[in-house]
């Protein structure tokens, strides 16, 4: 079988288009990863700040809020660990794990909002 110049041009165009699609997918994955990473980091910073405030303001008979902050810290760390594992996986397990991390962060943000009486902005 002999390839003609038009066959080569068609093959190059197909490869180029495929490369663009792959690059777009990689960019989307990177953006999703960064968004999840930022949400984890922001939750962690917020809970640390809230914990420090609660520690200063807590009364001897009010351990509940400090316990809640410690519980949130552990859950944030678990989400961070799930995120790290997800980054190491290949498809389709990778996408499934990222979805679990996303859902976990949604739940954590809801808990923070309701238990600490704050409003969470910019959810991904």
Backbone as a chain_set.jsonl record, in Angstrom:
{"seq": "XXXXXXXXXXXXXXXXXXXXXXXXXXXXXXXXXXXXXXXXXXXXXXXXXXXXXXXXXXXXXXXXXXXXXXXXXXXXXXXXXXXXXXXXXXXXXXXXXXXXXXXXXXXXXXXXXXXXXXXXXXXX", "coords": {"N": [[0.841, -1.178, 0.0], [0.594, 2.156, -0.851], [1.204, 5.387, 0.298], [-0.227, 8.512, -0.374], [0.4, 12.035, -0.875], [-1.875, 13.463, -0.057], [-3.015, 11.612, 1.662], [-1.176, 11.623, 3.733], [-1.389, 14.291, 4.567], [-4.043, 14.317, 5.453], [-3.804, 12.481, 7.557], [-2.015, 13.878, 9.212], [-3.594, 16.113, 9.864], [-5.666, 14.859, 11.264], [-4.228, 13.817, 13.442], [-3.336, 16.23, 14.543], [-5.791, 17.471, 15.229], [-6.685, 15.585, 17.073], [-4.69, 15.86, 18.955], [-5.237, 18.443, 19.838], [-7.746, 18.043, 20.991], [-7.009, 16.245, 23.02], [-5.284, 17.907, 24.459], [-7.103, 19.829, 25.327], [-8.71, 18.244, 26.982], [-6.792, 17.541, 28.904], [-6.229, 20.073, 29.949], [-8.738, 20.716, 31.031], [-8.925, 18.701, 33.0], [-6.75, 19.434, 34.598], [-7.623, 21.944, 35.459], [-9.874, 21.184, 36.932], [-8.625, 19.646, 38.926], [-7.061, 21.638, 40.178], [-9.097, 23.307, 41.131], [-10.356, 21.629, 43.01], [-8.207, 21.199, 44.728], [-7.777, 23.819, 45.652], [-10.201, 24.26, 47.002], [-9.965, 22.403, 49.084], [-7.698, 23.427, 50.401], [-8.652, 25.992, 51.126], [-10.816, 25.341, 52.828], [-9.397, 24.058, 54.851], [-7.75, 26.158, 55.834], [-9.762, 27.896, 56.729], [-11.06, 26.363, 58.739], [-8.927, 25.993, 60.511], [-8.528, 28.647, 61.295], [-11.042, 29.185, 62.437], [-10.952, 27.323, 64.511], [-8.849, 28.33, 66.084], [-10.0, 30.741, 66.904], [-12.261, 29.769, 68.288], [-10.984, 28.393, 70.313], [-9.867, 30.454, 71.834], [-12.183, 31.682, 72.702], [-13.676, 29.754, 73.989], [-15.514, 28.276, 76.662], [-15.06, 26.544, 79.764], [-17.121, 24.572, 79.929], [-17.904, 24.099, 77.302], [-17.054, 22.145, 75.18], [-17.978, 21.229, 72.771], [-17.881, 22.784, 70.307], [-15.1, 22.919, 69.815], [-14.587, 20.21, 69.522], [-16.055, 19.753, 67.208], [-14.585, 21.309, 65.368], [-12.163, 19.905, 65.395], [-13.067, 17.464, 64.381], [-13.822, 18.292, 61.823], [-11.31, 18.976, 60.824], [-10.087, 16.448, 60.635], [-11.725, 15.252, 58.703], [-11.243, 16.912, 56.53], [-8.568, 16.335, 56.085], [-8.847, 13.665, 55.343], [-10.23, 14.01, 52.93], [-8.237, 15.335, 51.522], [-6.373, 13.27, 51.337], [-7.831, 11.411, 49.78], [-7.961, 12.907, 47.451], [-5.254, 12.99, 46.723], [-4.825, 10.291, 46.148], [-6.611, 9.991, 44.013], [-5.372, 11.508, 42.029], [-3.358, 9.819, 41.263], [-4.53, 7.716, 39.977], [-5.805, 6.048, 37.006], [-8.122, 6.617, 34.265], [-11.257, 4.865, 34.31], [-11.42, 5.134, 37.004], [-10.152, 7.295, 38.161], [-11.748, 9.572, 37.528], [-14.051, 8.865, 38.909], [-13.123, 8.854, 41.547], [-12.385, 11.546, 41.848], [-14.914, 12.636, 41.704], [-15.981, 11.677, 44.09], [-14.369, 13.038, 45.918], [-15.16, 15.649, 45.344], [-17.886, 15.531, 46.121], [-17.533, 14.991, 48.829], [-16.287, 17.348, 49.675], [-18.36, 19.14, 49.177], [-20.189, 18.271, 51.143], [-18.675, 18.798, 53.458], [-18.425, 21.59, 53.3], [-21.093, 22.322, 53.577], [-21.525, 21.439, 56.209], [-19.704, 23.067, 57.617], [-20.835, 25.554, 57.049], [-23.389, 25.341, 58.287], [-22.878, 24.508, 60.976], [-20.951, 26.292, 61.949], [-22.082, 28.641, 61.438], [-21.669, 30.22, 59.048], [-21.334, 31.556, 55.701], [-20.599, 29.853, 52.821], [-18.763, 30.668, 50.01], [-18.267, 30.591, 46.388], [-18.273, 27.86, 45.53], [-17.091, 24.904, 43.949]], "CA": [[0.0, 0.0, 0.0], [1.407, 3.349, -0.978], [0.533, 6.584, 0.801], [-0.085, 9.711, -1.187], [0.579, 13.277, -0.129], [-3.148, 13.822, 0.569], [-3.184, 10.694, 2.798], [-0.314, 12.127, 4.81], [-1.984, 15.537, 5.05], [-5.227, 13.936, 6.218], [-3.326, 11.868, 8.799], [-1.465, 14.942, 10.049], [-4.72, 16.903, 10.374], [-6.35, 14.045, 12.268], [-3.372, 13.811, 14.629], [-3.341, 17.574, 15.105], [-7.086, 17.645, 15.883], [-6.69, 14.694, 18.235], [-3.808, 16.493, 19.933], [-5.959, 19.586, 20.405], [-8.76, 17.487, 21.888], [-6.313, 15.719, 24.196], [-4.794, 19.053, 25.222], [-8.265, 20.414, 25.985], [-9.06, 17.346, 28.084], [-5.771, 17.683, 29.947], [-6.431, 21.373, 30.565], [-9.939, 20.606, 31.861], [-8.573, 17.893, 34.171], [-5.872, 20.251, 35.43], [-8.467, 22.969, 36.067], [-10.681, 20.514, 37.954], [-7.723, 19.316, 40.029], [-6.71, 22.875, 40.881], [-10.284, 23.768, 41.848], [-10.513, 20.776, 44.193], [-7.079, 21.489, 45.62], [-8.042, 25.118, 46.275], [-11.298, 24.095, 47.96], [-9.413, 21.719, 50.259], [-6.815, 24.381, 51.084], [-9.47, 27.045, 51.731], [-11.521, 24.763, 53.975], [-8.4, 23.814, 55.889], [-7.394, 27.446, 56.429], [-10.911, 28.42, 57.446], [-11.281, 25.587, 59.962], [-7.832, 26.345, 61.419], [-8.831, 29.974, 61.827], [-12.198, 29.042, 63.328], [-10.504, 26.59, 65.696], [-8.08, 29.26, 66.914], [-10.969, 31.657, 67.495], [-13.062, 29.021, 69.259], [-10.112, 28.065, 71.441], [-9.753, 31.66, 72.655], [-13.476, 32.07, 73.237], [-14.411, 28.643, 74.596], [-15.693, 28.195, 78.109], [-14.76, 25.174, 80.2], [-18.228, 23.655, 79.701], [-18.289, 24.114, 75.889], [-16.081, 21.473, 74.308], [-18.632, 20.813, 71.523], [-17.384, 23.487, 69.124], [-13.725, 22.49, 69.552], [-14.686, 18.853, 68.996], [-16.511, 19.897, 65.834], [-13.459, 21.794, 64.571], [-11.226, 18.784, 65.257], [-13.713, 16.517, 63.468], [-13.7, 18.863, 60.472], [-9.899, 18.858, 60.426], [-9.853, 15.051, 60.247], [-12.443, 15.025, 57.445], [-10.513, 17.639, 55.48], [-7.366, 15.543, 55.797], [-9.3, 12.484, 54.595], [-10.505, 14.476, 51.562], [-6.931, 15.608, 50.908], [-5.78, 11.975, 51.002], [-8.586, 10.892, 48.63], [-7.526, 13.704, 46.305], [-3.91, 12.523, 46.334], [-4.986, 8.983, 45.518], [-7.288, 10.206, 42.733], [-4.4, 12.013, 41.059], [-2.493, 8.718, 40.842], [-5.31, 6.718, 39.261], [-6.125, 6.284, 35.595], [-9.564, 6.597, 33.998], [-12.341, 5.693, 34.815], [-11.349, 5.222, 38.469], [-9.72, 8.657, 38.493], [-12.916, 10.455, 37.49], [-14.938, 8.442, 39.992], [-12.543, 9.303, 42.815], [-12.531, 13.005, 41.887], [-16.313, 12.887, 42.015], [-16.14, 11.428, 45.532], [-13.729, 14.157, 46.61], [-16.054, 16.795, 45.137], [-19.054, 15.331, 46.991], [-17.056, 15.116, 50.206], [-16.075, 18.775, 49.937], [-19.7, 19.744, 49.264], [-20.711, 17.935, 52.471], [-17.896, 19.539, 54.457], [-18.788, 23.009, 53.223], [-22.422, 22.44, 54.181], [-21.353, 21.288, 57.654], [-19.064, 24.285, 58.102], [-21.815, 26.64, 56.961], [-24.471, 25.198, 59.261], [-22.392, 24.387, 62.351], [-20.182, 27.469, 62.356], [-22.904, 29.79, 61.072], [-21.015, 31.057, 58.028], [-21.755, 31.314, 54.33], [-19.484, 29.429, 51.969], [-18.864, 31.213, 48.659], [-17.402, 30.084, 45.336], [-18.163, 26.405, 45.525], [-16.813, 24.402, 42.617]], "C": [[0.881, 1.234, 0.0], [0.594, 4.561, -0.541], [0.79, 7.749, -0.135], [0.08, 10.921, -0.274], [-0.725, 13.663, 0.573], [-3.452, 12.902, 1.75], [-2.386, 11.191, 3.992], [-0.893, 13.403, 5.413], [-3.211, 15.243, 5.905], [-4.826, 13.335, 7.555], [-2.771, 12.921, 9.753], [-2.579, 15.782, 10.663], [-5.463, 16.148, 11.468], [-5.54, 14.019, 13.558], [-3.388, 15.166, 15.323], [-4.65, 17.828, 15.853], [-7.176, 16.798, 17.142], [-5.822, 15.289, 19.34], [-4.476, 17.667, 20.613], [-7.015, 19.089, 21.377], [-8.122, 16.962, 23.166], [-5.805, 16.853, 25.072], [-5.932, 19.719, 25.979], [-8.691, 19.565, 27.168], [-8.065, 17.472, 29.223], [-5.932, 19.004, 30.684], [-7.641, 21.35, 31.485], [-9.663, 19.81, 33.131], [-7.719, 18.701, 35.135], [-6.682, 21.312, 36.163], [-9.31, 22.371, 37.184], [-9.824, 20.164, 39.173], [-7.382, 20.546, 40.852], [-7.888, 23.391, 41.694], [-10.501, 22.947, 43.116], [-9.42, 21.057, 45.215], [-7.291, 22.814, 46.361], [-9.16, 25.033, 47.304], [-10.799, 23.432, 49.236], [-8.573, 22.696, 51.072], [-7.625, 25.463, 51.799], [-10.254, 26.544, 52.938], [-10.574, 24.562, 55.147], [-8.018, 25.107, 56.603], [-8.55, 28.009, 57.263], [-11.122, 27.692, 58.768], [-10.162, 25.856, 60.968], [-8.084, 27.692, 62.086], [-9.996, 29.917, 62.812], [-11.805, 28.334, 64.614], [-9.75, 27.519, 66.644], [-9.012, 30.242, 67.622], [-11.778, 30.958, 68.577], [-12.25, 28.675, 70.507], [-9.987, 29.259, 72.391], [-11.063, 31.972, 73.376], [-14.195, 30.974, 74.008], [-14.417, 28.729, 76.125], [-15.419, 26.754, 78.522], [-15.881, 24.169, 79.928], [-18.665, 23.552, 78.254], [-17.275, 23.42, 74.985], [-16.651, 21.139, 72.927], [-18.04, 21.48, 70.287], [-15.937, 23.116, 68.802], [-13.703, 21.067, 69.005], [-15.112, 18.88, 67.535], [-15.359, 20.338, 64.931], [-12.43, 20.681, 64.365], [-11.774, 17.735, 64.29], [-13.596, 17.01, 62.027], [-12.268, 18.76, 59.959], [-9.595, 17.454, 59.917], [-10.52, 14.757, 58.898], [-11.766, 15.746, 56.278], [-9.26, 16.867, 55.093], [-7.733, 14.287, 55.013], [-9.6, 12.865, 53.141], [-9.198, 14.755, 50.822], [-6.267, 14.294, 50.483], [-6.499, 11.318, 49.818], [-8.153, 11.605, 47.352], [-6.164, 13.234, 45.803], [-3.982, 11.171, 45.634], [-5.601, 9.144, 44.135], [-6.303, 10.664, 41.66], [-3.514, 10.898, 40.501], [-3.208, 7.682, 39.982], [-5.442, 7.06, 37.783], [-7.628, 6.176, 35.425], [-10.062, 5.164, 33.949], [-12.312, 5.868, 36.336], [-10.986, 6.631, 38.917], [-10.923, 9.607, 38.566], [-13.883, 10.132, 38.63], [-14.425, 8.947, 41.338], [-12.627, 10.822, 42.941], [-13.968, 13.393, 42.226], [-16.582, 12.692, 43.509], [-15.519, 12.551, 46.355], [-14.626, 15.392, 46.518], [-17.26, 16.701, 46.066], [-18.681, 15.498, 48.46], [-16.859, 16.579, 50.582], [-17.401, 19.524, 50.017], [-20.286, 19.519, 50.658], [-19.985, 18.709, 53.569], [-18.267, 21.014, 54.467], [-20.176, 23.252, 53.82], [-22.339, 22.355, 55.704], [-20.74, 22.541, 58.256], [-20.074, 25.426, 58.131], [-22.872, 26.529, 58.055], [-23.957, 25.205, 60.7], [-21.643, 25.619, 62.85], [-20.875, 28.767, 61.951], [-22.186, 30.766, 60.146], [-21.615, 30.711, 56.681], [-20.534, 30.973, 53.511], [-19.727, 29.947, 50.565], [-18.025, 30.391, 47.7], [-17.19, 28.577, 45.395], [-17.998, 25.919, 44.102], [-17.723, 23.392, 42.091]], "O": [[1.822, 1.327, 0.788], [-0.552, 4.739, -0.953], [1.905, 7.936, -0.624], [-0.083, 10.828, 0.943], [-0.68, 14.149, 1.704], [-4.066, 13.329, 2.728], [-2.87, 11.178, 5.124], [-0.888, 13.575, 6.632], [-3.397, 15.849, 6.961], [-5.436, 13.641, 8.58], [-3.023, 12.868, 10.957], [-2.521, 16.126, 11.844], [-5.844, 16.733, 12.482], [-6.096, 14.181, 14.645], [-3.447, 15.239, 16.55], [-4.637, 18.337, 16.974], [-7.69, 17.252, 18.164], [-6.177, 15.23, 20.518], [-4.312, 17.874, 21.816], [-7.168, 19.642, 22.466], [-8.627, 17.2, 24.263], [-5.886, 16.772, 26.298], [-5.765, 20.128, 27.128], [-9.0, 20.093, 28.236], [-8.459, 17.507, 30.389], [-5.788, 19.056, 31.905], [-7.594, 21.894, 32.589], [-10.107, 20.191, 34.215], [-7.935, 18.661, 36.347], [-6.46, 21.557, 37.349], [-9.45, 22.966, 38.252], [-10.246, 20.361, 40.312], [-7.411, 20.504, 42.082], [-7.709, 23.86, 42.818], [-10.795, 23.502, 44.175], [-9.681, 21.14, 46.416], [-7.016, 22.912, 47.557], [-9.081, 25.659, 48.361], [-11.161, 23.843, 50.338], [-8.719, 22.781, 52.292], [-7.325, 25.813, 52.94], [-10.35, 27.235, 53.952], [-10.912, 24.861, 56.293], [-7.966, 25.15, 57.832], [-8.343, 28.529, 58.359], [-11.338, 28.326, 59.8], [-10.428, 25.938, 62.167], [-7.878, 27.853, 63.289], [-9.947, 30.521, 63.884], [-12.272, 28.702, 65.692], [-9.977, 27.502, 67.853], [-8.83, 30.536, 68.803], [-11.958, 31.502, 69.666], [-12.778, 28.669, 71.619], [-10.002, 29.091, 73.611], [-11.063, 32.459, 74.507], [-15.226, 31.237, 74.626], [-13.466, 29.184, 76.762], [-15.538, 25.842, 77.703], [-15.588, 22.993, 79.712], [-19.713, 22.966, 77.985], [-16.697, 24.061, 74.107], [-15.898, 20.805, 72.013], [-17.73, 20.796, 69.312], [-15.581, 23.01, 67.628], [-12.899, 20.748, 68.129], [-14.591, 18.121, 66.717], [-15.184, 19.791, 63.843], [-11.888, 20.537, 63.27], [-11.031, 17.184, 63.477], [-13.304, 16.23, 61.121], [-12.049, 18.483, 58.779], [-8.928, 17.286, 58.896], [-9.934, 14.083, 58.05], [-11.729, 15.227, 55.163], [-8.931, 16.759, 53.912], [-6.999, 13.889, 54.109], [-9.259, 12.119, 52.223], [-9.07, 14.447, 49.637], [-5.673, 14.211, 49.408], [-5.853, 10.733, 48.95], [-8.0, 10.98, 46.302], [-5.953, 13.097, 44.598], [-3.284, 10.936, 44.648], [-5.159, 8.5, 43.183], [-6.401, 10.244, 40.507], [-2.983, 11.017, 39.397], [-2.561, 6.862, 39.331], [-5.224, 8.197, 37.366], [-8.331, 5.706, 36.319], [-9.287, 4.293, 33.552], [-13.081, 6.652, 36.891], [-11.47, 7.1, 39.948], [-11.089, 10.345, 39.537], [-14.46, 11.034, 39.238], [-15.203, 9.414, 42.169], [-12.909, 11.336, 44.023], [-14.204, 14.363, 42.947], [-17.327, 13.462, 44.114], [-16.079, 12.967, 47.369], [-14.823, 16.096, 47.509], [-17.618, 17.678, 46.723], [-19.437, 16.081, 49.237], [-17.223, 16.997, 51.681], [-17.553, 20.437, 50.828], [-20.81, 20.443, 51.279], [-20.614, 19.214, 54.5], [-18.407, 21.615, 55.532], [-20.405, 24.262, 54.486], [-23.007, 23.113, 56.408], [-21.201, 23.025, 59.289], [-20.161, 26.169, 59.109], [-23.213, 27.531, 58.685], [-24.555, 25.854, 61.558], [-21.697, 25.948, 64.035], [-20.317, 29.854, 62.104], [-22.103, 31.964, 60.417], [-22.312, 29.707, 56.533], [-19.549, 31.712, 53.506], [-20.783, 29.694, 49.986], [-17.182, 29.597, 48.117], [-16.062, 28.091, 45.317], [-18.639, 26.412, 43.173], [-17.542, 22.925, 40.966]]}, "num_chains": 1, "name": "protein.A"}
